[in-house]
Amino acid sequence: MDAKELVTAYYNSDAFGNPDVMDRFIHKDMKMEWRSSKGFLQVDKEDLLELVAGLKRAYSSYRLDIGHIIADGSRACVRYTHYVHAIENPSEEVVLGHFIAIWEIKDKKLYKGYLMSQVG
């Protein structure tokens, strides 16, 4: 599986709603630099799995709308919008945020990520 296929499979999977699925895609030494409208975070694999577990508790469902995925060698870039249904209001879908991520692939897993996001 090349970088584009891996990133496509990851973002089309249930990874954001299921830490076990996410764990299959993420390298054990994964590091991510996340620049958001709220500041800068450095995230490792455990942090990301905890974040996904929190999303699963806070939202009844989610979906991603992928705008672009491009790749060059062992790197891939994806632009997407993340939509959620809050547990308090499951009938209304809201935009959680807009994201662009660049991933470096190692050992056929997501290894190093650079993420930028803006609240929806």
C-alpha positions as CSV (number, residue, x, y, z in Angstrom):
1,M,0.0,0.0,0.0
2,D,1.5,3.3,-1.0
3,A,1.2,6.6,1.0
4,K,-1.9,7.8,-0.8
5,E,-3.7,4.5,-0.4
6,L,-2.8,4.3,3.3
7,V,-4.0,7.8,4.1
8,T,-7.1,7.3,2.0
9,A,-7.9,4.0,3.9
10,Y,-7.2,5.7,7.3
11,Y,-9.5,8.7,6.6
12,N,-12.2,6.5,5.1
13,S,-12.1,4.0,8.0
14,D,-13.8,4.2,11.4
15,A,-10.5,5.4,13.0
16,F,-12.0,8.6,14.4
17,G,-14.8,6.8,16.1
18,N,-12.8,3.7,17.2
19,P,-9.4,3.8,19.0
20,D,-8.8,0.1,18.1
21,V,-9.1,0.9,14.4
22,M,-6.9,4.0,14.7
23,D,-4.3,1.9,16.5
24,R,-3.9,-0.3,13.4
25,F,-2.9,2.7,11.2
26,I,-0.6,4.6,13.6
27,H,3.1,3.8,14.0
28,K,4.2,3.0,17.6
29,D,6.5,6.0,17.5
30,M,4.1,8.4,15.8
31,K,4.6,12.1,16.5
32,M,2.3,14.9,15.3
33,E,2.7,18.7,15.3
34,W,-0.8,20.3,15.5
35,R,-1.3,23.9,14.9
36,S,-4.8,25.0,15.6
37,S,-6.8,28.1,16.1
38,K,-6.3,27.5,19.8
39,G,-2.5,27.0,19.7
40,F,0.2,24.5,19.2
41,L,0.2,20.8,20.4
42,Q,2.7,18.0,20.1
43,V,0.9,14.7,20.1
44,D,2.1,11.2,20.3
45,K,0.3,7.9,19.7
46,E,-1.2,7.7,23.2
47,D,-2.4,11.3,23.1
48,L,-4.1,10.7,19.7
49,L,-5.8,7.5,21.0
50,E,-7.0,9.4,24.1
51,L,-8.4,12.2,21.8
52,V,-10.3,9.7,19.8
53,A,-11.7,8.0,22.9
54,G,-12.9,11.5,24.0
55,L,-14.5,12.2,20.6
56,K,-16.4,8.9,20.9
57,R,-17.8,9.9,24.3
58,A,-18.7,13.4,23.2
59,Y,-20.4,12.7,19.9
60,S,-23.0,10.2,18.8
61,S,-21.6,10.0,15.3
62,Y,-19.1,11.7,12.9
63,R,-18.1,11.8,9.3
64,L,-15.3,13.2,7.3
65,D,-15.7,15.0,3.9
66,I,-12.3,14.6,2.1
67,G,-11.6,17.4,-0.4
68,H,-8.1,16.4,-1.6
69,I,-5.5,13.7,-1.1
70,I,-2.2,14.1,-2.9
71,A,1.0,12.1,-2.4
72,D,4.7,12.2,-3.2
73,G,6.8,9.2,-2.3
74,S,6.3,8.3,1.3
75,R,4.3,11.5,2.1
76,A,0.7,12.2,1.6
77,C,-1.4,15.3,2.3
78,V,-5.2,15.4,3.0
79,R,-7.7,18.2,3.3
80,Y,-10.9,17.4,5.0
81,T,-13.9,18.7,7.0
82,H,-14.9,16.8,10.2
83,Y,-18.7,16.8,10.9
84,V,-20.2,15.5,14.2
85,H,-23.6,14.9,15.8
86,A,-23.5,15.9,19.5
87,I,-25.0,13.5,22.0
88,E,-27.1,16.4,23.3
89,N,-28.5,17.1,19.9
90,P,-28.2,14.0,17.7
91,S,-30.5,15.3,14.9
92,E,-28.2,18.3,14.1
93,E,-24.9,17.8,12.2
94,V,-22.3,20.5,12.9
95,V,-18.8,21.2,11.5
96,L,-16.2,20.3,14.2
97,G,-13.4,21.7,12.1
98,H,-11.5,22.1,8.8
99,F,-8.2,20.3,8.6
100,I,-5.1,19.8,6.5
101,A,-2.7,17.0,7.4
102,I,0.6,16.0,5.9
103,W,1.7,12.5,6.9
104,E,5.1,10.7,6.5
105,I,4.8,7.0,6.2
106,K,7.1,4.5,7.9
107,D,6.7,0.7,8.1
108,K,3.3,1.1,6.2
109,K,1.9,3.2,9.1
110,L,1.3,6.9,9.8
111,Y,4.6,8.0,11.4
112,K,5.0,11.8,11.4
113,G,2.1,14.2,11.0
114,Y,1.8,17.9,10.5
115,L,-1.8,19.1,11.1
116,M,-3.4,22.5,10.8
117,S,-7.0,23.0,11.8
118,Q,-9.6,25.7,12.2
119,V,-12.8,25.5,14.2
120,G,-15.9,25.0,12.0
